[in-house]
Amino acid sequence: MAASFEITPTDAMNAAEGAPLPAWDPKGGSHPRIADNDDRVAVLVPSEEARDVRPASERIASAVQNLPGQRAVVLAVLNACRERCEDDAVAAVVAEAQRNSRSVYGPQALCSILERAGALSHVDVDGNPYRNEDVEPVRVVEDGVEYLQAAEPPASYWVVTEEGRAFADEDDPTARTLALLDKQARYEPIYQYLLTACADGASTKMLSAWVDSHDLTQEPRLYVAHFLHELEESGALEWRGAWTTTEAGEEILARLD
């Protein structure tokens, strides 16, 4: 078996700072030369050390964009956490916001994503950064028998950051929908139909019968799901057991009429 050429963590860090990697041993195998002592090579930073250096405002916008259908849930969490909010309270907010929909994103996952993006801070009861540490079990004596019982972890809370608060404050579904209509002006009749048809709630099946057969959706071929997704992301439609026009959607509709 051919010997492998291993780059240790120390070698990688030295290379990142400009130092050469160890010479390749030609007796180690028939793979191509990796580097001689005088070569400089590009190295990958270990994932645990990778950091997103974009401003928090950009990270938050990107995170929300990568959570399809969850903008309303994210905003509900950020607004609830304007005051320090315990885990159970956040879970209740998420459950209510997702009441009419299914989502793979539970409260802990959403909060972790928003924390990494810079929209939320995870704190303890004193407002200090929360530390996920193993909690020592408690010794319990019952009927003369001593045993260890798992201890409850310290209470944890979530609070919105300055950047998270700004994101929530600046949310403007009307402006987003107007931008959508400007960008996709060709499909304005489709969007107008959907906003009108969904005023009292409508099913996807009912909407697709009109949209999928419309001349505008034939070339390129588009289906109702595309337009529903766009309006949901802009904040003009919400799924409430049926597709329903929001307040912002009603405002847009009034402008189109």
Secondary structure, DSSP 8 states (H G I E B T S, - for coil): --------HHHHHHHHTT-------GGG-SS-----TT--------GGG----S-HHHHHHHHHHTSTT-HHHHHHHHHHTTS-EEHHHHHHHHHHHTTTS--S--HHHHHHHHHHHTSEEEE-TTSSB--------EEEEETTEEEEE-------EEEE-HHHHHHHHT--HHHHHHHHHHHTGGGHHHHHHHHHHTTT-B-HHHHHHHHTTSGGGTTTT--HHHHHHHHHHHTSEEESSSEEE-HHHHHHHHHH-
